[in-house]
Amino acid sequence: MRWTGAGWALTPAGAARLHAAARYVRAHAPHRPRVVFTGGWPEASTGAAPPPAGAREGDLMLRAARAAGLAAHADLYAETRSRSTLENLLHTVEDQLLDGYAFGAAHPLGLVTHDWHLPRVRYLAGKVLGLHGAALLDVPATGGEQHDDRGALLATRLGFLGARRGDVLRKRERLMVGLLRRAATG
């Protein structure tokens, strides 16, 4: 999300994820999927003030999806409390946004994100949801920023080694963020 002077708007990366989700929904018609737009307040780890209610990225994607008529073809939800990719998944489970769905090779969970982010999201979906391989479907978004996420993936794999419970994963993530913040400030 970004402030435009006239209000809060999706970033190009958020808009790219929205467009990828819309393509996925249209390609799977008449099946009516559940789409959970995730994106809360990742800047919390930097100490930034929270955006106003309704202005988090998940809110903005949900509003744009409804405005584009996507609600006629999919059940739309948003998870907006998160500060990280891990919390996107944990809050989605805690808020029961995937309840009633059984995912597997025949009915995979679609992961809509940028291709550079997919390996980490797949790893975390395995940790949080217990889904692996064909139970996860990559839905890559194009556009927006590019990142080299290999370092974050390596840190995630090492930092979460052996952990499965949400409280343990959260504690380890906060420890890793604290260590990175201290390393950055010297």
C-alpha angles and dihedrals in degrees: 000000000000137000112246099183088253094060144297117318138179118269116239087256092053091048090050091054090049091052092048091051091049091051090050093050093048092048091054098047132165087031106090108220128193112243120199113193108205127195127115127157113322091166089071089090089061093051094252118155115258118259117248120274111286094021101091117112095254089053092049093048091048092050092048092047091052091047089052091053096249091135088073089065106030142029105250128207137161133215108200107159096082129110096187145019090264091054090048088064097037094050092045088058095041091050089050092234092148098042114133094030125108112197125203141126092298093047109024126186108249114227110203112196140105118299092243089057099044098087092057093043090050090050092049092045086056091051097044103030102024090234122140142165116351091007086076123062119200113225102180120203120213125209134042125069126345123221137182098233097175094102092049090048092051092047090048093051093048096040095048097040109143095001122121107150117093095231092053093046091050093048092050092047092053090049091051092048090049092050092049091048092051092047090051093052092047 
